[in-house]
Every structure is written in structure tokens, then in C-alpha cells.
Amino acid sequence: MYNSGYSQANFGLAAKKMHKSKGKSCGYYMKIVFFFSSLIQSLIIASLVLFLVYGQPEHTTEEKRLQELDQSVSKLTMENFILRGKEKNLTKVLNVTLTAKLSNDKALSELRRLANTSSMTIKSIQTTMSRCEMEKRMVAPRSCPPTFCPDPNDNNKRLQSMLLQSEEMLKLIKANFTQTMAFMRIELDKSNIDKDGYHLEAIDLRRDKAFLKGELNLYQKKCKEDFVDSLQGIPNVTKEFLKRIDDLFSRHISFQLTCDKQKHQLEDIRENCSSLSREVENKLQSYLTLVGNQFTKINGENAKYETENKRLKEDAERCNQNRSAMIRENRENFEQFKLKNDQDSEKLLLENRKLKGENGMKDDLISVKERDIKMLSHTIERLNTSLVSCKPLMRTSSLGGVSPGLTGVGSAGSYPTATGNIGQSATAFGIAGSNVVGMGKPGGAGLGSVGSNAPGYGATLGGARTTAGGSDGQTLSQAQIYLHLKELHRYLLPN
């Protein structure tokens, strides 16, 4: 097309051009600041990690080995604790399962007893039915009162209530026994603690008595040997002094007779000497008393300190002996602990493997027991339903009246004889390993399997005809009764 050289106007968004500034924006600098701050933080974290990893002091091989052993022991202990907890749980589950099995066995025995009772009742009912049918055949038909089978639910409820009562009583007895045992154990522990305390107190008292006896003996020895012997010379000195004074006056008797003045002087001297002697003796005695008291006190403290020193020396020797014995014992215990740790580790590993195997076996056993319980429950339900439906049914003929059909039944192995009862519409059934139903025609004989069907007689009234074994309600009832009898016979067989 034609394009002129003049400028043309641009319309719309094409006319707008983005205008970028030549300077840097604030976000750019913020990005740089955040980048460097994150870099600094990462460097600080890396330095802290390196300090934590390489800044710790190096441990010796023994300490590392001990730490590894402690960690392995703690780990094995935790695993052992967990496995023991699992074992306890499995034991509890097994106990619960065994308890349920025992209760199911009791219920099964009760059901067998009820099955025996029901079998006898059904046999009596069959005998009564056969007798009634024979009487009906000979005499006019007469309705028999229906016989009801015993309901096992009442016995089950009664037994369950008795079981619950016995369980509650057992729990109460166990709780009382546990509480009494706890009280007795607490009292026994307290008595043992008191006994040990009294024994230690008696040992300390005997020891203090021995030390006090030694202190008293030492005190008496020092008082007698040191103090008393050292003071024995004082009375001798005073006696000797007085003796010399008397000797002095006896020598100068002549002067006493010739010169009165000298006599008085000598008497004065004598009295002065005697008084001086007594004064010296009294002062010396008081001084000796004071010295004796101080000496006694010092000797008592000395004896006390010596006995205490002796006791402390004995305690120090005993502590040293105990310390050396404890060091030896700790070394031996450490070696035994290491050996026992290895043995326990090996035992725990083997026990772990064994417990895992037992766990699997117990799980399989529990699943088997659960299947058995389910089978028994289904069997019980089926037996209950069959017992409920064991009431004999009555059929109505085509003419509107009641026409009871009589049946001849044979069971190979359990009921050797087959009884055929005569009625208006008779059908013969036989059981020889499996259920085989025979059919009867009007005025003819019933047909069935070999060795099981008794001949049945039937006749029609007013054009009525007999029905096949599968469509008659009474026939089905009799078949269910004999199926139930066969099931009961199977359960009554010894295990």
C-alpha cells in the first residue's frame, strides 16, 4: 500500500513507550543487603557447627568404648523393655484367648449336655408320635398337644450370670489380697529398717562403751602412778621437819632447866616452827588441791583425746581398708559388668529372635483360635435355630381337614431301624451317608434308598394326591429334625 513519508499518529497502546530510569531503585539495594545478611548468617551457623564438631576435646579410647557400651546397653535395655512389654501384651491376649476358650469349652460341654437332653427328648417325641399315629390309625384321629423343646438360652443366661458373679468375686478377692500383701510388705520393710537401725545403734553403743572403759583405765593409771606417787613425799618432808625440831629441843634440855629466858625463847621458836610447819602444810595442801584439780582435769581431757585419737586412727584404718576393698570390688565389678554386659547382650539378641518367633506363632495360634471360636459360634447359632424349629408341623389335606403325614426314617450307622407310619399321605425318607428322599404313590409303597426306607402306605380321600418329598412342609420338618439328630450325633462322639 501507499506509505507516505509524513509521520503518522499512533493510537492505542502502541503510542505508549516504557520509560526506564537510569538510576538504581531501592529494591536493588535491599536485595544486596538481604543477600549479605543471609551470607553472614550462614557463615555464623557454619562456624558454630564446625566449633561444635571439632571444638570438643578428644576422648580416650577407653572413654569412647565406655560411652559406646553405655549407649549399647541403654539401647538393648530399651529394646528388652519394649519386647517384654510386647510379651506381656501377648501373654495377656493369650490368657484372654485361653479364658475365652475355656468359657467356650464350658459352653460347648453345656451345649453337648443340652444336645443329649434334646436328643433324648426328640427320641421320646418320636416314640410318642409313632404311638399316637398308631392309635390314630386304629382309632379316630385326635390332635396331640405340641411338645416344645427346652430353650437353651435360659441355661446360657443363667450360666453367664453365675460366671459374671464368680468373676466379680474373684476380682474382689484378688484386690483385697493385693492390698493386704502391700500393707504387709510395707510393714515388713519398716520393721527391717528399724531392726537394722537398732543393730547399728547397738554396735555404736558397744564401741563407745569400750572406748570409755579404755579412757577410764588410762585416767586411773595416770592419777595413781603420776600424781599420787609424786605427792607422797610432801607428808614425809613435814614429818621430817617436825622430827628435827623435836630433836633440837631434846638436845637443849639443859638450857631449858638453867635458863628460863632461853626456855621461853625455845618454846616460842618451837611454837613458831610448829605453826610455820602447819601453815606451810596447809598452804601446800591448798596448792596441791588446786594443782590436783587442774591435773585431774588435764588428765581427763588427755585421756579423752587419746581415746578419741585411738578411735579416729581405727576409723581411718578401717576407712583405708574399706577404700582398698571397695577399689578391688569396683574393679572386679567392672570386669564382671563388662562380661555380664556381653553375655546379656548376646542373651537379649537371642531372646529377641526367640520372642519374634514366638510372637509369630502366637499370632498364628490366636488366628486359629479365632477361627475355631467363629466356627463354634456358627455351630451354636445353627443348633439354636434347629432346636427352635424342632416343633412337629401339621399339614392340611386338599379337603380342608387336618391330615397328618407319617414318615418312615432310616439312618445308616446311627438309627438302624426305619419306622413307617400309615396315614392318608405317607412319604418314606432314608439317610445312608446322605439324604435320599423316597416318594409314595396313592395306595402304593414308599420308595427310597437300599436298606433305609420302610414301606409307606397312603390313600387319597376325595381326589387328594400325595406330594413329593421336597414340597411337603411336614416332610421338610422331619428332614430338618433328622439332620439335627445327625449333627448332634456327630458332636456327641468322643473327641
Sequence and secondary structure as in RCSB ss.txt:
>XXXX:A:sequence
MYNSGYSQANFGLAAKKMHKSKGKSCGYYMKIVFFFSSLIQSLIIASLVLFLVYGQPEHTTEEKRLQELDQSVSK
LTMENFILRGKEKNLTKVLNVTLTAKLSNDKALSELRRLANTSSMTIKSIQTTMSRCEMEKRMVAPRSCPPTFCP
DPNDNNKRLQSMLLQSEEMLKLIKANFTQTMAFMRIELDKSNIDKDGYHLEAIDLRRDKAFLKGELNLYQKKCKE
DFVDSLQGIPNVTKEFLKRIDDLFSRHISFQLTCDKQKHQLEDIRENCSSLSREVENKLQSYLTLVGNQFTKING
ENAKYETENKRLKEDAERCNQNRSAMIRENRENFEQFKLKNDQDSEKLLLENRKLKGENGMKDDLISVKERDIKM
LSHTIERLNTSLVSCKPLMRTSSLGGVSPGLTGVGSAGSYPTATGNIGQSATAFGIAGSNVVGMGKPGGAGLGSV
GSNAPGYGATLGGARTTAGGSDGQTLSQAQIYLHLKELHRYLLPN
>XXXX:A:secstr
    SS     GGGG      SS  HHHHHHHHHHHHHHHHHHHHHHHHHHHHHSS    HHHHHHHHHHHHHHH
HHHHHHHHHHHHHHHHHHHHHHHHHHHHHHHHHHHHHHHHHHHHHHHHHHHHHHHHHHHHHHHS           
 HHHHHHHHHHHHHHHHHHHHHHHHHHHHHHHHHHHHHHHHHHHHHHHHHHHHHHHHHHHHHHHHHHHHHHHIII
IIIHHHTHHHHHHHHHHHHHHHHHHHTHHHHHH HHHHHHHHHHHHHHHHHHHHHHHHHHHHHHHHHHHHHHHHH
HHHHHHHHHHHHHHHHHHHHHHHHHHHHHHHHHHHHHHHHHHHHHHHHHHHHHHHHHHHHHHHHHHHHHHHHHHH
HHHHHHHHHHHHHTTS    B TTSSB    EEEEETTTEEEEE    SS EEEEESSSEEE    TTS    ST
TT        STT     TTT HHHHHHHHHHHHHHHHHHHHS  
